[in-house]
């Protein structure tokens, strides 16, 4: 085993409290991204189930797109991932940063 090779967990806790494995993640090539699927991919990366590079390659995402998902989850949780509410949560976050 190489020194820089990490041991990955077999499963992590998903956004709804359920166990996530590589097999239970959205299938590769997913094009319709609902909030739950985005949150599952973010949870998998945050939990060490896969790397950011692996997630971007598997789902054909740009690094910027994935990073925006992570920021949305960090700032507002799963509701922050809703496409229709991005502007609302962004302005709310900016107002909170002023005070």
N, CA, C and O atoms as CSV, one atom per row, in Angstrom:
chain,resi,resn,atom,element,x,y,z
A,1,UNK,N,N,0.849,-1.180,0.000
A,1,UNK,CA,C,0.000,0.000,0.000
A,1,UNK,C,C,0.892,1.241,0.000
A,1,UNK,O,O,1.907,1.283,0.696
A,2,UNK,N,N,0.513,2.235,-0.774
A,2,UNK,CA,C,1.276,3.470,-0.870
A,2,UNK,C,C,0.954,4.377,0.312
A,2,UNK,O,O,-0.139,4.318,0.874
A,3,UNK,N,N,1.910,5.206,0.678
A,3,UNK,CA,C,1.722,6.097,1.822
A,3,UNK,C,C,0.593,7.089,1.634
A,3,UNK,O,O,-0.160,7.362,2.569
A,4,UNK,N,N,0.470,7.639,0.411
A,4,UNK,CA,C,-0.534,8.672,0.189
A,4,UNK,C,C,-1.910,8.113,-0.168
A,4,UNK,O,O,-2.845,8.876,-0.408
A,5,UNK,N,N,-2.036,6.814,-0.202
A,5,UNK,CA,C,-3.318,6.193,-0.523
A,5,UNK,C,C,-4.174,6.133,0.746
A,5,UNK,O,O,-3.738,5.623,1.779
A,6,UNK,N,N,-5.377,6.652,0.651
A,6,UNK,CA,C,-6.254,6.687,1.819
A,6,UNK,C,C,-7.221,5.516,1.810
A,6,UNK,O,O,-7.608,5.013,0.755
A,7,UNK,N,N,-7.595,5.103,2.983
A,7,UNK,CA,C,-8.627,4.087,3.119
A,7,UNK,C,C,-9.962,4.815,3.135
A,7,UNK,O,O,-10.178,5.725,3.935
A,8,UNK,N,N,-10.848,4.406,2.245
A,8,UNK,CA,C,-12.143,5.068,2.136
A,8,UNK,C,C,-13.201,4.301,2.906
A,8,UNK,O,O,-13.135,3.078,3.023
A,9,UNK,N,N,-14.173,5.025,3.428
A,9,UNK,CA,C,-15.259,4.336,4.128
A,9,UNK,C,C,-16.140,3.584,3.128
A,9,UNK,O,O,-16.234,3.969,1.962
A,10,UNK,N,N,-16.772,2.531,3.582
A,10,UNK,CA,C,-17.681,1.772,2.729
A,10,UNK,C,C,-18.992,2.516,2.536
A,10,UNK,O,O,-19.663,2.361,1.516
A,11,UNK,N,N,-19.353,3.328,3.531
A,11,UNK,CA,C,-20.581,4.117,3.438
A,11,UNK,C,C,-20.436,5.371,4.282
A,11,UNK,O,O,-19.635,5.437,5.215
A,12,UNK,N,N,-21.239,6.361,3.921
A,12,UNK,CA,C,-21.297,7.609,4.681
A,12,UNK,C,C,-22.761,7.925,4.945
A,12,UNK,O,O,-23.651,7.316,4.352
A,13,UNK,N,N,-23.006,8.871,5.831
A,13,UNK,CA,C,-24.373,9.280,6.131
A,13,UNK,C,C,-24.821,10.286,5.074
A,13,UNK,O,O,-24.150,11.288,4.831
A,14,UNK,N,N,-25.947,10.008,4.460
A,14,UNK,CA,C,-26.486,10.871,3.419
A,14,UNK,C,C,-27.185,12.085,3.985
A,14,UNK,O,O,-27.287,12.233,5.202
A,15,UNK,N,N,-27.666,12.956,3.116
A,15,UNK,CA,C,-28.296,14.195,3.569
A,15,UNK,C,C,-29.593,13.993,4.338
A,15,UNK,O,O,-30.010,14.870,5.095
A,16,UNK,N,N,-30.227,12.860,4.152
A,16,UNK,CA,C,-31.475,12.575,4.859
A,16,UNK,C,C,-31.270,11.578,5.994
A,16,UNK,O,O,-32.235,11.069,6.563
A,17,UNK,N,N,-29.992,11.298,6.326
A,17,UNK,CA,C,-29.676,10.388,7.422
A,17,UNK,C,C,-29.550,8.938,7.015
A,17,UNK,O,O,-29.287,8.082,7.860
A,18,UNK,N,N,-29.731,8.640,5.737
A,18,UNK,CA,C,-29.634,7.268,5.258
A,18,UNK,C,C,-28.192,6.945,4.886
A,18,UNK,O,O,-27.427,7.853,4.560
A,19,UNK,N,N,-27.804,5.669,4.928
A,19,UNK,CA,C,-26.447,5.312,4.531
A,19,UNK,C,C,-26.283,5.423,3.012
A,19,UNK,O,O,-27.150,4.995,2.250
A,20,UNK,N,N,-25.165,6.000,2.587
A,20,UNK,CA,C,-24.849,6.126,1.166
A,20,UNK,C,C,-23.626,5.281,0.849
A,20,UNK,O,O,-22.630,5.322,1.571
A,21,UNK,N,N,-23.702,4.519,-0.225
A,21,UNK,CA,C,-22.558,3.785,-0.742
A,21,UNK,C,C,-22.345,4.236,-2.181
A,21,UNK,O,O,-23.176,4.953,-2.739
A,22,UNK,N,N,-21.246,3.823,-2.778
A,22,UNK,CA,C,-21.012,4.178,-4.183
A,22,UNK,C,C,-22.128,3.645,-5.078
A,22,UNK,O,O,-22.484,4.275,-6.074
A,23,UNK,N,N,-22.677,2.489,-4.723
A,23,UNK,CA,C,-23.754,1.902,-5.529
A,23,UNK,C,C,-25.080,2.632,-5.364
A,23,UNK,O,O,-25.916,2.597,-6.267
A,24,UNK,N,N,-25.285,3.285,-4.237
A,24,UNK,CA,C,-26.563,3.968,-4.008
A,24,UNK,C,C,-26.553,5.425,-4.482
A,24,UNK,O,O,-27.583,6.098,-4.449
A,25,UNK,N,N,-25.395,5.904,-4.920
A,25,UNK,CA,C,-25.319,7.262,-5.455
A,25,UNK,C,C,-26.041,7.333,-6.799
A,25,UNK,O,O,-26.289,6.301,-7.423
A,26,UNK,N,N,-26.381,8.541,-7.246
A,26,UNK,CA,C,-27.011,8.654,-8.570
A,26,UNK,C,C,-26.121,8.001,-9.630
A,26,UNK,O,O,-24.896,8.027,-9.509
A,27,UNK,N,N,-26.724,7.422,-10.660
A,27,UNK,CA,C,-25.913,6.754,-11.688
A,27,UNK,C,C,-25.031,7.742,-12.448
A,27,UNK,O,O,-25.363,8.921,-12.577
A,28,UNK,N,N,-23.906,7.241,-12.945
A,28,UNK,CA,C,-23.016,8.073,-13.757
A,28,UNK,C,C,-23.784,8.559,-14.977
A,28,UNK,O,O,-24.603,7.833,-15.541
A,29,UNK,N,N,-23.513,9.777,-15.371
A,29,UNK,CA,C,-24.191,10.328,-16.533
A,29,UNK,C,C,-25.540,10.950,-16.213
A,29,UNK,O,O,-26.282,11.301,-17.130
A,30,UNK,N,N,-25.875,11.094,-14.944
A,30,UNK,CA,C,-27.132,11.727,-14.555
A,30,UNK,C,C,-27.160,13.138,-15.117
A,30,UNK,O,O,-26.183,13.878,-15.001
A,31,UNK,N,N,-28.286,13.513,-15.729
A,31,UNK,CA,C,-28.408,14.865,-16.285
A,31,UNK,C,C,-29.491,15.671,-15.590
A,31,UNK,O,O,-29.458,16.901,-15.636
A,32,UNK,N,N,-30.441,15.022,-14.954
A,32,UNK,CA,C,-31.503,15.739,-14.245
A,32,UNK,C,C,-31.147,15.774,-12.763
A,32,UNK,O,O,-31.222,14.763,-12.065
A,33,UNK,N,N,-30.759,16.960,-12.301
A,33,UNK,CA,C,-30.257,17.105,-10.951
A,33,UNK,C,C,-31.303,17.719,-10.043
A,33,UNK,O,O,-31.542,18.927,-10.075
A,34,UNK,N,N,-31.921,16.878,-9.238
A,34,UNK,CA,C,-32.847,17.356,-8.215
A,34,UNK,C,C,-32.039,17.592,-6.934
A,34,UNK,O,O,-30.898,17.144,-6.819
A,35,UNK,N,N,-32.631,18.286,-5.995
A,35,UNK,CA,C,-31.947,18.665,-4.759
A,35,UNK,C,C,-31.351,17.458,-4.051
A,35,UNK,O,O,-30.195,17.499,-3.631
A,36,UNK,N,N,-32.117,16.388,-3.913
A,36,UNK,CA,C,-31.647,15.203,-3.184
A,36,UNK,C,C,-30.398,14.619,-3.830
A,36,UNK,O,O,-29.457,14.258,-3.124
A,37,UNK,N,N,-30.366,14.519,-5.149
A,37,UNK,CA,C,-29.204,13.943,-5.836
A,37,UNK,C,C,-27.967,14.812,-5.649
A,37,UNK,O,O,-26.876,14.300,-5.396
A,38,UNK,N,N,-28.136,16.124,-5.774
A,38,UNK,CA,C,-27.004,17.031,-5.559
A,38,UNK,C,C,-26.468,16.866,-4.139
A,38,UNK,O,O,-25.258,16.772,-3.931
A,39,UNK,N,N,-27.373,16.831,-3.171
A,39,UNK,CA,C,-26.971,16.709,-1.767
A,39,UNK,C,C,-26.271,15.371,-1.514
A,39,UNK,O,O,-25.335,15.313,-0.717
A,40,UNK,N,N,-26.707,14.304,-2.173
A,40,UNK,CA,C,-26.058,13.003,-1.995
A,40,UNK,C,C,-24.627,13.037,-2.512
A,40,UNK,O,O,-23.729,12.493,-1.869
A,41,UNK,N,N,-24.399,13.664,-3.657
A,41,UNK,CA,C,-23.043,13.739,-4.205
A,41,UNK,C,C,-22.153,14.580,-3.298
A,41,UNK,O,O,-21.006,14.213,-3.045
A,42,UNK,N,N,-22.667,15.701,-2.809
A,42,UNK,CA,C,-21.898,16.544,-1.892
A,42,UNK,C,C,-21.571,15.771,-0.611
A,42,UNK,O,O,-20.444,15.841,-0.121
A,43,UNK,N,N,-22.540,15.041,-0.071
A,43,UNK,CA,C,-22.309,14.247,1.147
A,43,UNK,C,C,-21.269,13.158,0.904
A,43,UNK,O,O,-20.448,12.879,1.778
A,44,UNK,N,N,-21.300,12.544,-0.271
A,44,UNK,CA,C,-20.333,11.488,-0.596
A,44,UNK,C,C,-18.920,12.055,-0.644
A,44,UNK,O,O,-17.983,11.430,-0.147
A,45,UNK,N,N,-18.762,13.223,-1.232
A,45,UNK,CA,C,-17.436,13.840,-1.301
A,45,UNK,C,C,-17.000,14.301,0.088
A,45,UNK,O,O,-15.862,14.055,0.488
A,46,UNK,N,N,-17.881,14.961,0.819
A,46,UNK,CA,C,-17.534,15.438,2.160
A,46,UNK,C,C,-17.201,14.301,3.111
A,46,UNK,O,O,-16.366,14.459,4.001
A,47,UNK,N,N,-17.852,13.148,2.928
A,47,UNK,CA,C,-17.608,11.998,3.786
A,47,UNK,C,C,-16.425,11.151,3.371
A,47,UNK,O,O,-16.057,10.218,4.084
A,48,UNK,N,N,-15.816,11.458,2.223
A,48,UNK,CA,C,-14.651,10.713,1.771
A,48,UNK,C,C,-14.966,9.482,0.936
A,48,UNK,O,O,-14.072,8.689,0.639
A,49,UNK,N,N,-16.223,9.315,0.556
A,49,UNK,CA,C,-16.610,8.170,-0.268
A,49,UNK,C,C,-16.003,8.278,-1.663
A,49,UNK,O,O,-15.649,7.270,-2.275
A,50,UNK,N,N,-15.886,9.509,-2.160
A,50,UNK,CA,C,-15.238,9.767,-3.444
A,50,UNK,C,C,-14.584,11.136,-3.384
A,50,UNK,O,O,-14.920,11.957,-2.530
A,51,UNK,N,N,-13.648,11.378,-4.296
A,51,UNK,CA,C,-12.972,12.673,-4.329
A,51,UNK,C,C,-13.761,13.634,-5.213
A,51,UNK,O,O,-14.651,13.224,-5.957
A,52,UNK,N,N,-13.423,14.903,-5.120
A,52,UNK,CA,C,-14.061,15.908,-5.970
A,52,UNK,C,C,-13.807,15.586,-7.431
A,52,UNK,O,O,-14.717,15.675,-8.256
A,53,UNK,N,N,-12.580,15.214,-7.755
A,53,UNK,CA,C,-12.249,14.886,-9.141
A,53,UNK,C,C,-13.060,13.699,-9.649
A,53,UNK,O,O,-13.535,13.704,-10.785
A,54,UNK,N,N,-13.216,12.686,-8.808
A,54,UNK,CA,C,-14.008,11.523,-9.205
A,54,UNK,C,C,-15.465,11.898,-9.429
A,54,UNK,O,O,-16.088,11.430,-10.381
A,55,UNK,N,N,-16.009,12.736,-8.561
A,55,UNK,CA,C,-17.402,13.170,-8.701
A,55,UNK,C,C,-17.586,13.969,-9.987
A,55,UNK,O,O,-18.543,13.750,-10.730
A,56,UNK,N,N,-16.669,14.894,-10.244
A,56,UNK,CA,C,-16.773,15.709,-11.454
A,56,UNK,C,C,-16.662,14.856,-12.710
A,56,UNK,O,O,-17.376,15.087,-13.686
A,57,UNK,N,N,-15.783,13.887,-12.690
A,57,UNK,CA,C,-15.628,13.012,-13.854
A,57,UNK,C,C,-16.844,12.109,-14.015
A,57,UNK,O,O,-17.359,11.963,-15.124
A,58,UNK,N,N,-17.305,11.508,-12.940
A,58,UNK,CA,C,-18.432,10.574,-13.012
A,58,UNK,C,C,-19.714,11.247,-13.490
A,58,UNK,O,O,-20.499,10.653,-14.228
A,59,UNK,N,N,-19.918,12.498,-13.059
A,59,UNK,CA,C,-21.165,13.183,-13.378
A,59,UNK,C,C,-21.012,14.298,-14.411
A,59,UNK,O,O,-21.949,15.062,-14.643
A,60,UNK,N,N,-19.834,14.395,-15.029
A,60,UNK,CA,C,-19.557,15.411,-16.055
A,60,UNK,C,C,-19.868,16.816,-15.533
A,60,UNK,O,O,-20.535,17.612,-16.193
A,61,UNK,N,N,-19.360,17.095,-14.321
A,61,UNK,CA,C,-19.549,18.400,-13.701
A,61,UNK,C,C,-18.261,19.197,-13.815
A,61,UNK,O,O,-17.171,18.629,-13.883
A,62,UNK,N,N,-18.394,20.513,-13.837
A,62,UNK,CA,C,-17.208,21.345,-13.725
A,62,UNK,C,C,-16.895,21.502,-12.245
A,62,UNK,O,O,-17.761,21.315,-11.389
A,63,UNK,N,N,-15.664,21.844,-11.961
A,63,UNK,CA,C,-15.266,22.065,-10.578
A,63,UNK,C,C,-16.075,23.214,-9.976
A,63,UNK,O,O,-16.461,23.163,-8.808
A,64,UNK,N,N,-16.327,24.243,-10.772
A,64,UNK,CA,C,-17.101,25.396,-10.302
A,64,UNK,C,C,-18.531,25.001,-9.954
A,64,UNK,O,O,-19.087,25.468,-8.960
A,65,UNK,N,N,-19.128,24.130,-10.785
A,65,UNK,CA,C,-20.501,23.700,-10.520
A,65,UNK,C,C,-20.585,22.915,-9.213
A,65,UNK,O,O,-21.467,23.153,-8.388
A,66,UNK,N,N,-19.656,21.978,-9.038
A,66,UNK,CA,C,-19.659,21.206,-7.797
A,66,UNK,C,C,-19.395,22.111,-6.595
A,66,UNK,O,O,-20.039,21.965,-5.556
A,67,UNK,N,N,-18.454,23.041,-6.730
A,67,UNK,CA,C,-18.141,23.959,-5.628
A,67,UNK,C,C,-19.360,24.803,-5.272
A,67,UNK,O,O,-19.568,25.119,-4.100
A,68,UNK,N,N,-20.165,25.170,-6.259
A,68,UNK,CA,C,-21.368,25.952,-5.959
A,68,UNK,C,C,-22.363,25.110,-5.169
A,68,UNK,O,O,-23.064,25.633,-4.303
A,69,UNK,N,N,-22.432,23.816,-5.458
A,69,UNK,CA,C,-23.311,22.920,-4.681
A,69,UNK,C,C,-22.832,22.861,-3.238
A,69,UNK,O,O,-23.633,22.944,-2.307
A,70,UNK,N,N,-21.519,22.717,-3.054
A,70,UNK,CA,C,-20.978,22.645,-1.697
A,70,UNK,C,C,-21.250,23.929,-0.926
A,70,UNK,O,O,-21.652,23.879,0.237
A,71,UNK,N,N,-21.036,25.077,-1.560
A,71,UNK,CA,C,-21.306,26.358,-0.894
A,71,UNK,C,C,-22.775,26.474,-0.524
A,71,UNK,O,O,-23.106,26.940,0.567
A,72,UNK,N,N,-23.662,26.053,-1.427
A,72,UNK,CA,C,-25.095,26.143,-1.157
A,72,UNK,C,C,-25.480,25.286,0.043
A,72,UNK,O,O,-26.274,25.712,0.882
A,73,UNK,N,N,-24.927,24.090,0.126
A,73,UNK,CA,C,-25.224,23.200,1.259
A,73,UNK,C,C,-24.656,23.788,2.549
A,73,UNK,O,O,-25.320,23.758,3.585
A,74,UNK,N,N,-23.444,24.317,2.496
A,74,UNK,CA,C,-22.828,24.908,3.687
A,74,UNK,C,C,-23.620,26.115,4.188
A,74,UNK,O,O,-23.777,26.296,5.395
A,75,UNK,N,N,-24.108,26.924,3.281
A,75,UNK,CA,C,-24.805,28.152,3.658
A,75,UNK,C,C,-26.254,27.918,4.074
A,75,UNK,O,O,-26.712,28.452,5.084
A,76,UNK,N,N,-26.978,27.106,3.279
A,76,UNK,CA,C,-28.429,27.009,3.472
A,76,UNK,C,C,-28.955,25.591,3.581
A,76,UNK,O,O,-30.169,25.399,3.651
A,77,UNK,N,N,-28.094,24.602,3.599
A,77,UNK,CA,C,-28.555,23.221,3.646
A,77,UNK,C,C,-29.164,22.802,2.314
A,77,UNK,O,O,-28.918,23.426,1.282
A,78,UNK,N,N,-29.944,21.764,2.349
A,78,UNK,CA,C,-30.548,21.254,1.116
A,78,UNK,C,C,-31.422,22.279,0.392
A,78,UNK,O,O,-31.396,22.315,-0.838
A,79,UNK,N,N,-32.191,23.108,1.089
A,79,UNK,CA,C,-33.008,24.087,0.365
A,79,UNK,C,C,-32.177,25.039,-0.498
A,79,UNK,O,O,-32.682,25.571,-1.486
A,80,UNK,N,N,-30.921,25.258,-0.141
A,80,UNK,CA,C,-30.054,26.133,-0.921
A,80,UNK,C,C,-29.724,25.589,-2.290
A,80,UNK,O,O,-29.260,26.326,-3.160
A,81,UNK,N,N,-29.961,24.292,-2.490
A,81,UNK,CA,C,-29.678,23.663,-3.780
A,81,UNK,C,C,-30.809,23.829,-4.786
A,81,UNK,O,O,-30.654,23.482,-5.957
A,82,UNK,N,N,-31.926,24.349,-4.346
A,82,UNK,CA,C,-33.054,24.527,-5.265
A,82,UNK,C,C,-32.724,25.619,-6.271
A,82,UNK,O,O,-32.389,26.742,-5.894
A,83,UNK,N,N,-32.819,25.291,-7.532
A,83,UNK,CA,C,-32.483,26.228,-8.599
A,83,UNK,C,C,-33.383,27.457,-8.547
A,83,UNK,O,O,-32.926,28.569,-8.809
A,84,UNK,N,N,-34.638,27.270,-8.218
A,84,UNK,CA,C,-35.573,28.386,-8.211
A,84,UNK,C,C,-35.343,29.339,-7.055
A,84,UNK,O,O,-35.884,30.445,-7.061
A,85,UNK,N,N,-34.563,28.947,-6.072
A,85,UNK,CA,C,-34.363,29.780,-4.887
A,85,UNK,C,C,-32.916,30.270,-4.722
A,85,UNK,O,O,-32.576,30.859,-3.696
A,86,UNK,N,N,-32.077,30.032,-5.713
A,86,UNK,CA,C,-30.664,30.391,-5.583
A,86,UNK,C,C,-30.496,31.875,-5.261
A,86,UNK,O,O,-29.755,32.230,-4.345
A,87,UNK,N,N,-31.173,32.737,-6.001
A,87,UNK,CA,C,-31.019,34.172,-5.786
A,87,UNK,C,C,-31.484,34.582,-4.389
A,87,UNK,O,O,-30.857,35.422,-3.744
A,88,UNK,N,N,-32.577,33.990,-3.927
A,88,UNK,CA,C,-33.084,34.310,-2.587
A,88,UNK,C,C,-32.052,33.964,-1.522
A,88,UNK,O,O,-31.751,34.791,-0.662
A,89,UNK,N,N,-31.506,32.752,-1.569
A,89,UNK,CA,C,-30.547,32.332,-0.553
A,89,UNK,C,C,-29.236,33.096,-0.677
A,89,UNK,O,O,-28.573,33.356,0.327
A,90,UNK,N,N,-28.857,33.457,-1.900
A,90,UNK,CA,C,-27.631,34.225,-2.098
A,90,UNK,C,C,-27.770,35.605,-1.451
A,90,UNK,O,O,-26.867,36.043,-0.737
A,91,UNK,N,N,-28.885,36.291,-1.690
A,91,UNK,CA,C,-29.071,37.621,-1.096
A,91,UNK,C,C,-29.209,37.525,0.426
A,91,UNK,O,O,-28.725,38.399,1.146
A,92,UNK,N,N,-29.860,36.481,0.916
A,92,UNK,CA,C,-29.986,36.279,2.359
A,92,UNK,C,C,-28.608,36.101,2.993
A,92,UNK,O,O,-28.322,36.686,4.038
A,93,UNK,N,N,-27.759,35.299,2.363
A,93,UNK,CA,C,-26.404,35.064,2.864
A,93,UNK,C,C,-25.601,36.364,2.862
A,93,UNK,O,O,-24.892,36.661,3.823
A,94,UNK,N,N,-25.716,37.137,1.780
A,94,UNK,CA,C,-24.962,38.388,1.697
A,94,UNK,C,C,-25.405,39.375,2.772
A,94,UNK,O,O,-24.578,40.090,3.338
A,95,UNK,N,N,-26.712,39.417,3.057
A,95,UNK,CA,C,-27.202,40.297,4.120
A,95,UNK,C,C,-26.678,39.865,5.486
A,95,UNK,O,O,-26.345,40.706,6.321
A,96,UNK,N,N,-26.605,38.558,5.715
A,96,UNK,CA,C,-26.109,38.049,6.995
A,96,UNK,C,C,-24.619,38.376,7.182
A,96,UNK,O,O,-24.165,38.599,8.304
A,97,UNK,N,N,-23.870,38.402,6.081
A,97,UNK,CA,C,-22.442,38.689,6.170
A,97,UNK,C,C,-22.152,40.139,6.536
A,97,UNK,O,O,-21.076,40.445,7.051
A,98,UNK,N,N,-23.106,41.035,6.273
A,98,UNK,CA,C,-22.909,42.454,6.586
A,98,UNK,C,C,-22.941,42.727,8.083
A,98,UNK,O,O,-22.332,43.688,8.555
A,99,UNK,N,N,-23.657,41.875,8.841
A,99,UNK,CA,C,-23.848,42.140,10.270
A,99,UNK,C,C,-23.086,41.192,11.144
A,99,UNK,O,O,-23.151,41.294,12.369
